[in-house]
Amino acid sequence: MIPLPGLPELEEGDDLAALIAEAAARAGGLEADDIVVVAQKAVSKVEGRVVRLADVEPSTRADALAGDTGDPRHVEVILRESAEIVRARPPLLIAETHHGFVCASAGVDASNAKGPDTVILLPVDPDASAAALRHRLDELTGIAPGVIVSDSFGRAWRQGTTDVALGVAGITALRDLRGTRDASGHELRSTMIAVADEIAGAAELVMGKSEGVPAAIVRGLDAAGAGSGADLVMPRARDLFR
Amino acid sequence: MIPLPGLPELEEGDDLAALIAEAAARAGGLEADDIVVVAQKAVSKVEGRVVRLADVEPSTRADALAGDTGDPRHVEVILRESAEIVRARPPLLIAETHHGFVCASAGVDASNAKGPDTVILLPVDPDASAAALRHRLDELTGIAPGVIVSDSFGRAWRQGTTDVALGVAGITALRDLRGTRDASGHELRSTMIAVADEIAGAAELVMGKSEGVPAAIVRGLDAAGAGSGADLVMPRARDLFR
């Protein structure tokens, strides 16, 4: 796990891959089979997924859901990013995004935002964001690393967030062990491991949350593959909690 | 991340800490501030948390919940380990254990079990298991590493398991950033990071599931603290999904 500090404050249109490549060069350079984990907020900023609350007119539903302490304009943005509100305990909203992610506030976040009156949305297509970063890093460095676009998600039943993979390129997201046998020779049933989520969580340990380190390299794992962040979303038909 | 392969098949009463210390010595030895992650099944086996299904008389409720494909004796063991069944789609059961963990089958698992007719239960007190391993490793090596007893849990809304921390000793389980400020100077609200879960997930990446590597060393993280696995269980009053 190699943190990549020293990235500047990001603006829409910045060449994030170039900034990551420079930070990686300072850390000794990318190597074949490296995985680059990038915080969703960094990706969203360069993709312009930033909303000024002054431009948002809250609906009556947003007013109601904001409760006494929430900002109705912030809630309005959450509603626009949501396919469904899964649970509401104002001002806490657990929502399913249009991508199918279930998370607090539909991923709309004020922390690390660009000023007190802005919020940051999730990328429109995190897998495409990851693929574009991978392609551009290959152009710049001659190495096409695995890429994960990560975010901090809460979990049902457990305290605290862990970082998970929203978008993935060049690696396996879900390792499927069904049909393989364990060390005792028993067939493993229904065992799928969310390796991309575990990698994202591992990278969080060196990226921190308040230290301005929006990316890290994970080295030495054999995870090459053609996975996607969508692999990690539980299909509705199998979901017992929606 | 340093995997610790080469542990023998474990039996009740085995000195697991001694076997881990030997495996660590083969890998260059423990260092100060190391964290040792140990798979729950290894801990449960040496603690004798193994049940022979031939000795189990299923209740009528177990018969009903087993459906057409489950083993009613296995379901009976799950019911005994459960404080509450959270969801049932036979033969899949999501249960809250007596510890408060919400997971598939109340953590009762047949894979890697000692023979086709046995199942393995979670440790009675995973924090105590972790503390005992830490104490014994200190006796044997002069180093008291952080210890995590880990298990693979499914998640609501997301596919695949990630390893999480059931029991913890000598490290922080939940890093509380409330009241701190992010890189832009904004106060972070309600941000708690489940670092012990992220560490357990990271260790899974080198432990694998079917390769007989029940432990790993995580080195180079500053995570010393007095956390517990219980810190990671969402209090019922704050839980929107029970």
Chai-1 contact restraints between the chains, C-beta under 6 A:
chainA,res_idxA,chainB,res_idxB,connection_type,confidence,min_distance_angstrom,max_distance_angstrom,comment,restraint_id
A,R87,B,L240,contact,1.0,0.0,6.0,A-B,restraint_1
A,V102,B,W157,contact,1.0,0.0,6.0,A-B,restraint_2
A,S111,B,D182,contact,1.0,0.0,6.0,A-B,restraint_3
A,S111,B,H186,contact,1.0,0.0,6.0,A-B,restraint_4
A,S111,B,L188,contact,1.0,0.0,6.0,A-B,restraint_5
A,N112,B,D182,contact,1.0,0.0,6.0,A-B,restraint_6
A,N112,B,S184,contact,1.0,0.0,6.0,A-B,restraint_7
A,A156,B,A156,contact,1.0,0.0,6.0,A-B,restraint_8
A,A156,B,F241,contact,1.0,0.0,6.0,A-B,restraint_9
A,W157,B,V102,contact,1.0,0.0,6.0,A-B,restraint_10
A,W157,B,M234,contact,1.0,0.0,6.0,A-B,restraint_11
A,R158,B,L232,contact,1.0,0.0,6.0,A-B,restraint_12
A,R158,B,M234,contact,1.0,0.0,6.0,A-B,restraint_13
A,Q159,B,L174,contact,1.0,0.0,6.0,A-B,restraint_14
A,Q159,B,L232,contact,1.0,0.0,6.0,A-B,restraint_15
A,Q159,B,M234,contact,1.0,0.0,6.0,A-B,restraint_16
A,G160,B,L174,contact,1.0,0.0,6.0,A-B,restraint_17
A,G160,B,M192,contact,1.0,0.0,6.0,A-B,restraint_18
A,G160,B,I193,contact,1.0,0.0,6.0,A-B,restraint_19
A,G160,B,A194,contact,1.0,0.0,6.0,A-B,restraint_20
A,T161,B,I193,contact,1.0,0.0,6.0,A-B,restraint_21
A,T162,B,A194,contact,1.0,0.0,6.0,A-B,restraint_22
A,T162,B,D197,contact,1.0,0.0,6.0,A-B,restraint_23
A,T162,B,E198,contact,1.0,0.0,6.0,A-B,restraint_24
A,L174,B,Q159,contact,1.0,0.0,6.0,A-B,restraint_25
A,L174,B,G160,contact,1.0,0.0,6.0,A-B,restraint_26
A,L177,B,K209,contact,1.0,0.0,6.0,A-B,restraint_27
A,T180,B,S210,contact,1.0,0.0,6.0,A-B,restraint_28
A,D182,B,S111,contact,1.0,0.0,6.0,A-B,restraint_29
A,D182,B,N112,contact,1.0,0.0,6.0,A-B,restraint_30
A,D182,B,S210,contact,1.0,0.0,6.0,A-B,restraint_31
A,A183,B,G212,contact,1.0,0.0,6.0,A-B,restraint_32
A,S184,B,N112,contact,1.0,0.0,6.0,A-B,restraint_33
A,H186,B,S111,contact,1.0,0.0,6.0,A-B,restraint_34
A,L188,B,S111,contact,1.0,0.0,6.0,A-B,restraint_35
A,M192,B,G160,contact,1.0,0.0,6.0,A-B,restraint_36
A,I193,B,G160,contact,1.0,0.0,6.0,A-B,restraint_37
A,I193,B,T161,contact,1.0,0.0,6.0,A-B,restraint_38
A,A194,B,G160,contact,1.0,0.0,6.0,A-B,restraint_39
A,A194,B,T162,contact,1.0,0.0,6.0,A-B,restraint_40
A,D197,B,T162,contact,1.0,0.0,6.0,A-B,restraint_41
A,E198,B,T162,contact,1.0,0.0,6.0,A-B,restraint_42
A,E198,B,G201,contact,1.0,0.0,6.0,A-B,restraint_43
A,E198,B,E204,contact,1.0,0.0,6.0,A-B,restraint_44
A,E198,B,L205,contact,1.0,0.0,6.0,A-B,restraint_45
A,G201,B,E198,contact,1.0,0.0,6.0,A-B,restraint_46
A,G201,B,G201,contact,1.0,0.0,6.0,A-B,restraint_47
A,A202,B,A202,contact,1.0,0.0,6.0,A-B,restraint_48
A,E204,B,E198,contact,1.0,0.0,6.0,A-B,restraint_49
A,L205,B,E198,contact,1.0,0.0,6.0,A-B,restraint_50
A,L205,B,L221,contact,1.0,0.0,6.0,A-B,restraint_51
A,K209,B,L177,contact,1.0,0.0,6.0,A-B,restraint_52
A,S210,B,T180,contact,1.0,0.0,6.0,A-B,restraint_53
A,S210,B,D182,contact,1.0,0.0,6.0,A-B,restraint_54
A,G212,B,A183,contact,1.0,0.0,6.0,A-B,restraint_55
A,L221,B,L205,contact,1.0,0.0,6.0,A-B,restraint_56
A,L232,B,R158,contact,1.0,0.0,6.0,A-B,restraint_57
A,L232,B,Q159,contact,1.0,0.0,6.0,A-B,restraint_58
A,M234,B,W157,contact,1.0,0.0,6.0,A-B,restraint_59
A,M234,B,R158,contact,1.0,0.0,6.0,A-B,restraint_60
A,M234,B,Q159,contact,1.0,0.0,6.0,A-B,restraint_61
A,L240,B,R87,contact,1.0,0.0,6.0,A-B,restraint_62
A,F241,B,A156,contact,1.0,0.0,6.0,A-B,restraint_63
